[in-house]
Amino acid sequence: MTKRNKILLKNIDWIVVIFYIIIIFFGCINLYSVSPEKAEKQLIWILLSFIFIFFIFLFQPIHYKHITPFLFIFTLFLLIGVFFFGKNINGSKSWYVFGPISFQPSELAKISTSLIIAHIMSQENNIENNKKTLLYISIILVLPAFLIFLQPDPGSSIVFSSFLLTLYREGLSISFIFYFLFFIFLFVVSLNLSPWIIVLFLFIIFILLFFFKKKISLIDLFFYIFLFVSFSVCSILSPFLFQKFLKQHHKDRINILFKNEFDRKYRDNVGYNLLYSKTAIGSGKFFGKGYQKGTVTKGKFVPEQHTDYIFCTVGEEWGFVGSIILIIFYLLFISRIYFLSERQKDVFGRIFGYSVGSILFIHLIINLGMVMGLFPTIGIVLPFFSYGGSSFWSFTVLLFIFVRIDASDQTSLI
């Protein structure tokens, strides 16, 4: 081993790597309880991931900057090509299948989008004051998210909202994030309330803003009008887009939020997963039933328990205590990534690190929300924990590109 490689290994943040190994290990244990066959396959994918890690460390950080634009364009071609050459699985045409191997390009999109955003933003000091850069970033985020939404895979497209945390760290006003979240809120609420009532409500709010604000410039006036029109159009188009682009099972999963899984219309179909997921988690009580002693898990009452609903196994067999410990491990893991991001001398590394941490964080929040009925079932896996080769490899590549960048950054004299 050369001196340079010894220095590189010494500078690897082993705390992050240890968190990674612990979460993987605990994930495999729980997956084995659900399905020993799938746990064996997962172990194979974990071992193969070491090949990816090896190649990641062969490249210098500068190489990632150079290939970023080409990788992003290649990803867009894959996302478009899946409409023509992809295979329809579970109602979404979002997979390439080559014999026994399947590949989901939306997973690659997370990596390429993280890299290109870091590449572009690292060349600017403040994105809020640079409207041109902000426009580029918006297009970069919307393109893959929109293509993924059309597959339709609304869950994976929502993951791209995680980049708002990265943009906020780099100077984006909190107002932009608020507007984005309000758009989502209006879209969902308009599905169950008359859009025209919402438009009237918005109109009253904007009138009150004008009434209480003493002085309004012409720019402010145009801005408020733009917001009112945008929010109103969102409310009016929401039911149309909901009916036109989403499959029936996607619609039902969203409607459950306004009803409940006990509703006769949903109890025996799309609400079935959520009903038994809550049952499994609740039955674990404080300390759990014990490893491989979960009756709901053993009875295989929860479909997709090895992927989207793997957390309900933790709740049933390890109880409240085990669930909280796992969540704490995830939060410490993600916090460590944010900490490493802040210490980067190179802006590219900081932005990319924040993107990695934010993607893991949004996956964690949405997945936990799904299994507890706080969020619709949209196919968001628990990182490094749920069964699946494509998702596991994409998270591993994301993480270890950052680990590689961080290790090199610590040897930099900048």
DAKA-V33916 format. One record per run of one state. SS is the DSSP state (H for helix, E for strand, - for the rest). FROM is the first residue (numbers start at 1). LEN is the number of residues. If there is no record, write none. Layout:
ss: (SS/SS)
from: (FROM/FROM)
len: (LEN/LEN)
This chain:
ss: (-/H/-/H/-/H/-/H/-/E/-/E/-/E/-/H/-/H/-/H/-/H/-/H/-/H/-/H/-/H/-/H/-/H/-/H/-/H/-/H/-/H/-)
from: (1/3/12/14/35/36/59/61/86/87/90/92/99/101/104/105/122/127/130/131/150/154/170/174/190/195/213/218/246/248/256/264/268/270/284/295/299/311/343/347/372/389/410)
len: (2/9/2/21/1/23/2/25/1/3/2/7/2/3/1/17/5/3/1/19/4/16/4/16/5/18/5/28/2/8/8/4/2/14/11/4/12/32/4/25/17/21/5)
